[in-house]
């Protein structure tokens, strides 16, 4: 499963027809998750020697776009798993890589990222979860919430405050003191199996530390969230493409006074905007992917821009898709209602649109400084 075409075939055969059912159930069935593993979709960018596919980040973006086109909940599960696998591969010790990467590559151990807290969202530096040295290891205390895939994750990448610094830890689900509480009835990505993860005097050994002890915020957290934004940008393009597909089909069949909706100028204007924005958004995330593959530091800002443009475009065009479908678009009988709800979530996760506006503008002003 190494390219866009094969990813879309998987979505067509395994996801597209039943995604609305996952949304209603509030979970992705285990047989599908097993099929994702068999297809090599959990972490295809990992090296071949650990069981990955060795695909480029540009190819990973295309895969996540096609998965997002079929179901944003499934893509969200892949996103957080990707982030953890990336962090272990990039900053893990040889022992950590040997212990975890094969299971992460196959999906035998599903992984989730633990950053957000009940009172901390976009500004992760304000987190209150604590990491305290005890003997030769650490003890973690705190609450992480809105954890995608948290209900079934076997491994958590937990970010905690170590005095003034932020430190990252690999915490297996079965560690004493880890409690999982499901979160239901969310607006969008309802099948992504969100949970609150409570850490009560959780003991972790010294070898659970991932990356530098005092610089995880500037290195591990930044790099991991960057890859998450990249996936969300690609998935947002998938939502817009799905809206375009649905609207093109619906307006070709629906008629008003014996005239197909597709012949109305206002409908054609909306379709034109969808085509233009999905093309532009795809080019933006593809550029960010190429920069990642080249090891170019400019990829960080390129990803911010891609995520901002793609997520706001998805929300805008999902609203237009509902409008085009009329009352049908507001019903559970048409997937555009799900696209509308899922697209709104894209404007919030991995850095809200407002935070992105601040960050992108800051970069512009820095370049303008003499």
C-alpha positions in Angstrom: 0.0 0.0 0.0 2.5 2.6 -1.2 0.6 5.0 -3.5 -2.6 7.0 -3.9 -4.2 4.5 -6.2 -3.8 1.5 -4.0 -4.9 3.5 -0.9 -8.1 4.6 -2.7 -8.8 1.0 -3.8 -8.6 0.0 -0.1 -10.9 2.8 0.9 -13.4 1.9 -1.8 -13.4 -1.8 -0.9 -13.2 -1.5 2.9 -14.3 1.9 4.1 -16.4 4.1 1.9 -19.7 2.2 2.0 -19.7 1.7 5.7 -18.1 4.9 7.1 -21.5 6.4 8.1 -22.2 3.2 10.1 -18.9 3.7 12.0 -20.0 7.3 12.7 -23.3 6.1 14.2 -21.6 3.3 16.2 -18.9 5.6 17.5 -16.1 3.2 16.7 -14.2 1.5 13.9 -14.7 -2.3 13.9 -11.7 -4.4 14.8 -11.8 -6.4 11.5 -11.2 -3.2 9.6 -8.4 -2.2 11.9 -6.9 -5.6 11.2 -7.3 -5.1 7.5 -5.5 -1.8 7.8 -2.6 -3.6 9.4 -2.6 -6.3 6.6 -2.5 -3.5 4.0 0.5 -1.9 5.7 -1.3 1.4 6.4 -0.5 2.0 10.0 3.0 3.4 9.5 4.1 2.9 5.9 6.8 5.5 6.2 8.8 3.4 8.7 11.9 1.6 7.4 11.4 -1.7 5.6 13.7 -3.5 8.1 11.3 -2.9 10.9 8.2 -3.9 8.9 7.3 -0.5 7.3 7.0 0.3 3.7 9.7 2.9 3.5 7.4 5.3 1.6 8.2 9.0 1.4 6.3 11.6 3.4 4.9 12.9 0.1 3.4 9.5 -0.5 2.2 9.3 3.1 0.2 12.5 2.5 -1.5 11.0 -0.5 -2.4 7.9 1.4 -3.9 10.0 4.3 -5.8 12.1 1.8 -7.5 9.0 0.3 -8.2 7.6 3.8 -9.7 11.0 4.8 -11.8 11.0 1.7 -13.4 7.8 2.9 -13.6 8.4 6.6 -12.0 11.1 8.8 -12.3 8.9 11.9 -10.1 6.2 10.4 -7.6 8.8 9.2 -7.5 10.3 12.7 -6.6 6.9 14.1 -3.8 6.7 11.5 -2.6 10.2 12.3 -2.0 9.7 16.0 -0.4 6.3 15.4 1.8 7.9 12.8 2.9 10.6 15.2 4.0 8.1 17.9 5.7 5.8 15.4 7.5 8.8 13.9 8.7 9.9 17.3 10.0 6.5 18.3 11.8 6.1 15.0 13.3 9.6 15.1 14.2 10.0 18.8 14.0 6.5 20.3 17.0 4.6 21.6 18.1 1.5 19.8 16.3 -0.6 22.5 13.1 1.5 22.2 13.2 1.2 18.4 13.8 -2.6 18.6 11.0 -3.0 21.2 8.3 -0.9 19.6 8.8 -0.2 15.9 7.9 -3.7 14.5 4.6 -3.7 16.5 3.9 -0.1 15.5 4.6 -0.9 11.8 2.1 -3.8 11.9 -0.5 -2.1 14.1 -0.3 -5.0 16.6 0.3 -2.2 19.2 -2.0 0.8 18.4 -0.6 4.0 19.7 -2.0 7.4 20.9 -0.5 10.8 21.6 -1.2 12.4 25.0 -0.8 16.1 24.9 -4.1 17.9 25.5 -5.5 18.4 29.0 -8.9 19.5 30.3 -7.6 23.1 30.6 -4.8 23.0 28.0 -5.3 22.9 24.3 -3.3 24.7 21.7 -0.7 26.1 24.2 0.9 22.8 25.2 3.5 24.6 27.3 0.9 25.2 29.9 0.4 21.5 30.6 0.2 20.5 34.2 0.7 16.7 34.0 3.9 16.1 36.1 6.9 13.8 35.8 8.7 13.4 39.1 12.0 11.5 39.5 11.7 8.6 42.0 14.7 6.4 42.4 16.0 5.3 39.0 12.7 6.1 37.2 9.8 8.5 37.1 6.2 8.8 38.4 3.6 10.5 36.3 0.5 12.3 37.5 -2.1 14.2 35.5 -5.0 14.0 33.1 -4.9 13.9 29.3 -8.1 14.3 27.3 -9.5 14.3 23.8 -7.0 11.4 23.1 -7.8 10.0 19.7 -7.7 6.2 19.7 -7.3 6.3 23.5 -9.9 3.6 24.0 -7.8 0.9 22.4 -4.3 2.2 22.4 -1.6 -0.2 23.7 1.0 2.5 23.9 0.8 6.2 24.9 3.3 8.9 24.1 2.8 11.1 27.2 4.2 14.6 27.5 4.6 15.8 31.0 6.2 18.7 32.9 9.5 18.0 34.6 10.0 21.2 36.5 10.2 24.0 33.9 10.9 21.5 31.1 8.6 19.2 29.2 9.6 15.6 28.9 8.2 12.7 26.8 7.5 9.1 27.9 6.4 5.9 26.3 3.8 4.5 28.6 2.2 1.0 27.9 -1.5 0.8 28.5 -1.1 -1.9 31.2 1.1 0.2 33.4 -0.4 0.5 36.9 -2.2 3.8 37.5 -3.3 4.3 33.9 -7.1 4.7 33.6 -9.1 5.0 30.4 -12.5 6.8 30.2 -14.3 6.8 26.8 -15.6 10.1 25.4 -18.8 9.8 23.4 -21.1 12.1 21.4 -18.5 14.4 19.9 -19.4 16.7 17.0 -17.2 15.1 14.4 -14.8 12.2 13.9 -17.2 10.2 16.1 -15.6 6.9 15.4 -12.1 7.9 16.4 -12.6 6.3 19.8 -11.6 9.3 21.9 -10.8 8.9 25.6 -9.6 10.7 28.7 -6.4 9.1 30.1 -5.8 9.6 33.8 -2.4 9.0 35.2 -2.3 8.4 38.9 1.1 7.8 40.4 2.1 5.9 37.2 5.6 4.4 37.6 7.8 4.3 34.5 11.4 3.2 34.3 14.2 5.4 33.1 14.1 3.7 29.7 10.6 5.0 29.1 12.1 8.5 28.5 11.9 9.4 24.8 14.3 12.0 23.5 16.2 14.6 25.6 15.0 15.0 29.2 14.8 18.8 29.1 14.2 19.7 25.5 11.2 17.6 24.5 9.0 20.7 23.9 11.4 22.2 21.3 12.3 18.9 19.6 10.0 15.9 20.1 6.8 17.8 20.6 7.4 20.2 17.7 8.4 17.5 15.3 5.6 15.2 16.3 2.9 17.8 16.0 4.3 18.9 12.7 3.7 15.5 11.2 0.2 15.4 12.8 -0.6 18.8 11.1 0.6 17.3 7.8 -1.7 14.4 8.1 -4.7 16.6 9.0 -3.9 18.9 6.0 -3.9 15.9 3.7 -7.1 14.5 5.3 -8.8 17.9 5.0 -8.1 17.7 1.2 -9.7 14.3 1.3 -12.9 15.8 2.9 -13.1 18.5 0.2 -12.6 15.9 -2.5 -15.4 13.8 -1.0 -17.7 16.9 -0.9 -16.9 17.6 -4.6 -17.6 14.0 -5.6 -20.9 14.0 -3.7 -22.0 17.3 -5.1 -21.1 16.4 -8.7 -23.1 13.2 -8.4 -26.1 14.7 -6.6 -26.5 17.7 -8.9 -26.3 15.5 -11.9 -29.2 13.5 -10.7 -31.4 16.0 -8.9 -33.7 18.2 -11.0 -35.7 21.3 -10.5 -38.4 22.1 -13.0 -37.0 19.4 -15.2 -33.5 21.0 -15.2 -30.6 19.2 -13.5 -29.1 21.2 -10.7 -25.7 21.0 -12.4 -27.0 23.4 -15.1 -27.7 26.2 -12.5 -25.0 28.9 -12.5 -24.9 29.2 -8.7 -24.3 25.5 -8.4 -21.5 25.6 -11.0 -19.9 28.5 -9.1 -19.8 26.4 -5.9 -18.4 23.4 -7.8 -15.7 25.6 -9.4 -14.6 26.9 -6.0 -14.4 23.3 -4.7 -12.3 22.2 -7.7 -10.0 25.2 -7.3 -9.5 24.9 -3.6 -9.0 21.1 -3.5 -6.3 21.5 -6.2 -4.6 24.4 -4.3 -4.7 22.6 -1.0 -3.3 19.4 -2.5 -0.4 21.3 -3.9 0.3 22.9 -0.6 0.5 19.7 1.4 2.5 18.0 -1.4 5.1 20.8 -1.2 5.3 20.3 2.6 5.8 16.6 2.0 8.6 17.2 -0.5 10.3 19.5 2.0 10.1 16.8 4.7 11.6 14.3 2.4 14.4 16.7 1.6 15.0 17.4 5.3 14.4 21.1 4.7 13.5 23.1 7.9 11.0 25.1 5.8 8.7 22.2 6.0 7.4 23.4 9.4 6.0 26.6 8.0 4.9 24.9 4.8 2.9 22.5 6.9 1.3 25.2 9.0 0.2 26.9 5.8 -1.1 23.7 4.2 -3.1 22.8 7.3 -4.6 26.2 7.7 -5.6 26.5 4.0 -6.8 22.9 3.7 -8.8 22.8 6.9 -10.6 26.1 6.4 -11.4 25.1 2.8 -12.8 21.8 3.9 -15.1 23.5 6.5 -16.2 26.0 3.9 -16.9 23.5 1.2 -18.5 21.0 3.5 -21.0 23.7 4.4 -21.6 24.4 0.7 -22.1 20.7 0.1 -24.8 20.5 2.8 -26.5 23.6 1.2 -26.4 22.1 -2.2 -28.0 18.9 -0.9 -30.7 20.9 0.9 -32.7 19.0 3.5 -31.1 15.8 2.3 -27.7 17.2 3.3 -28.9 17.7 6.9 -30.0 14.1 7.2 -28.1 10.9 8.0 -29.0 9.5 4.6 -26.2 11.5 2.9 -22.5 11.5 3.9 -22.2 15.3 3.5 -23.6 15.8 7.0 -20.7 13.7 8.3 -18.3 15.7 6.1 -19.6 18.9 7.6 -19.1 17.8 11.2 -15.7 16.2 10.5 -14.5 19.3 8.7 -15.2 21.5 11.6 -13.0 19.4 13.8 -10.1 19.9 11.3 -10.1 23.6 12.1 -9.5 22.8 15.8 -7.1 19.8 16.0 -3.3 20.0 15.7 -3.4 23.8 16.2 -6.6 25.8 15.8 -7.1 28.1 12.8 -6.6 31.1 15.0 -3.3 29.8 16.4 -2.2 29.2 12.8 -3.1 32.7 11.8 -0.9 34.0 14.6 2.0 31.7 13.8 1.9 32.3 10.0 1.7 36.1 10.5 4.6 36.0 13.0 6.8 34.4 10.3 5.8 37.0 7.8 6.7 39.8 10.1 10.0 38.2 11.0 10.9 38.0 7.3 10.0 41.7 7.0 12.3 42.8 9.8 15.5 44.5 8.6 
